[in-house]
Every structure is written in structure tokens, then in C-alpha cells.
Amino acid sequence: MPVLQLEAQISSAQLLQAIEQMPPEELTGFVEQVLMLRAERATTHLNRPESDLLMQINRGIPPNLHARYQILIEKRRSETLTPDEHTELLQLTEEMEKQDTERLTALAELAQVRQMPLTDLMQSLGIQPPAYV
């Protein structure tokens, strides 16, 4: 790769003159790098608040809690739930409802930040409302 000599501070015109000195194969690689740089700069980057809201929206129930919840629901359906398990089920249900509320609040905040209706935001994120709604 030939080395081009440039001044420390150069204008766009001077840079273009230096680029004109490149052999065709090197120019092709350089142009690809410039286009990549342009694409990176043009890409929408989330600001911190949006990023935090999306993390909150996408946070799920820990698998162990979800599995335990399903077991307790099945025991309730089969009417084999003990009183202690019933208490545990109520606590897990409350925790899951709290997380759902936090998720919905974050969705509403993100819709407000993006100045769009909640339903449009949910559709753009691929979030479907629960079947019981």
C-alpha cells in the first residue's frame, strides 16, 4: 500500500487530490471503507433513555419463576394445591403482574418519546397484546 503524504490539516479538496493518487484497487477498498463509515454515522442510535426503556420492555420473567408458576397453576387446576403453595402462587402472580405493569408503563413512555400511538409502537416492536384483551 503506497503511503500518501498529507499536511496535518487538510481541506476536502486536498484530501480528494490525495485520493486521486491511489491505484484503482486501493481506491476501491478506500471507497468501501468510506461508505461503511457513512453508513455507521447514518444509522440511528438509541439514546440512553430509549435503550433503558427497551431493556425494561424486553425483560422477561426469570425461567425458574415462570416454570414454578406453571407448576402451581397446573396444581391449582388439578385441585392438588396446598395452602402454602396457594400463598406462593399468589405471590408469584403479584410479582408477574407488577412486571407486566412496569413493562406496559415503559411501552407507554417509549411511545411518548417516539411520539407515536402505543399500538403502532407495539406493532413496530412485534409485540402482540395478550389474547384475553
N, C-alpha and C positions, 0 to 999 in steps of 0.2 A: 504494500500500500504506500503510495507516494505521500510524502509529508508536505503539506502546504504551509507556507509561511504567511502569517497574518499579523496585523497590528493587534494590540491588546484590545482596543475599542474600534469596532468596525461598523460601518453602515450596512444596510441591507444591500445596497448596490455593490459595495466592496465584497460582501460575502458571496453575492451572485457571481462576481468576477472570479473569485477563488474556486467556486463550484464549477465554473466553465472549464477549468483546467483539469478536472477529473476525467480519467478514461471512462468510456461508456459502461463497462461492467461495474466499476466502483460507483459511478453516478447512479446506476440502478439501485444498488444497495443503499446508498445515501438517501435517495428519494423514498424508498420503503421505510427507512428509519424516521424520516421527517413526517411521513404520513401517519406512522404509528404514534409519534409524539402529538400530532394534531388530533388524532382520534382520542388519545388519553385526555387531552385537555378539553375536548368537546363532550366527553362522557359526563353524564350527570352524576355528581357525587352527592350522597346524602349528607346533610348536615347532622350534627350530633343529636339534636332533639328528635329528628325523624328516625335516625338509626336506633336510638333508645326506645322509641315507640314501637318500631318494627320488632325489636328484640322482645319487648313485652307482649306484643300480639302473638308472636310465634312461640313463646314459651309454653310448653305443654305440661301436663301432669306427669310427675315422675313415674316411670313404668311400674315400679314396685307398688306405689299407691294406687295406680289405676288397676293393676292386677288384683290387689286386695279388695278394692271397691267392687270389682266384678264378682269376686268370690262371695262377698257379703250380699250382693244383690241376688245372686243365684240362691243363696241360703234363705234369703227372705222369701223368694218365690216358692221355694220348696217347703217353706214354713218350718225350717230347722234352725233358725237364727236364735242364738241365746241372748239373754238380756245384755250381757257385756258386748256382744257382737253388734247388737242393735245400737248401743251407745256409740260404738266405734263407727258404725255406718253413718249415724247422724253427724258425727264429727267430720268424717271424710266428705260427706255430702256438703256440709257447710264450707269446708275448705275448697272444694271444687267449684261451688257457686261463687265464692269470693274470687277465685282466679278467673272465672268467666266474667264477672263484673269488672275486674281490672282490665281484662282483655278488651271488653266492649268499650270501656272508658278510653283506653289507648287508641282503639279504632276511631272513636268519635273525635279525639284530639287530632289524630293524623288527618282525618277528613277535613277538619277545620284548618289545619296548617296548609294542606294542599288545596283548600278552597274548592272542595267538591262534595257532592252528596255522599253520605255514608254507603248507600247501596252501590254507587259507582266505584267507590274505593274498594269495597269488599269484592266486587266483580273483578277489578283490575288486579287484586291480590290473589284471586282464585279461592276466596273464602265463601262457602255456602252457608246460608242461615240453617239452623237446626230444622229437622223435618217437622217438629211439632209446632213451628211458628206459623 
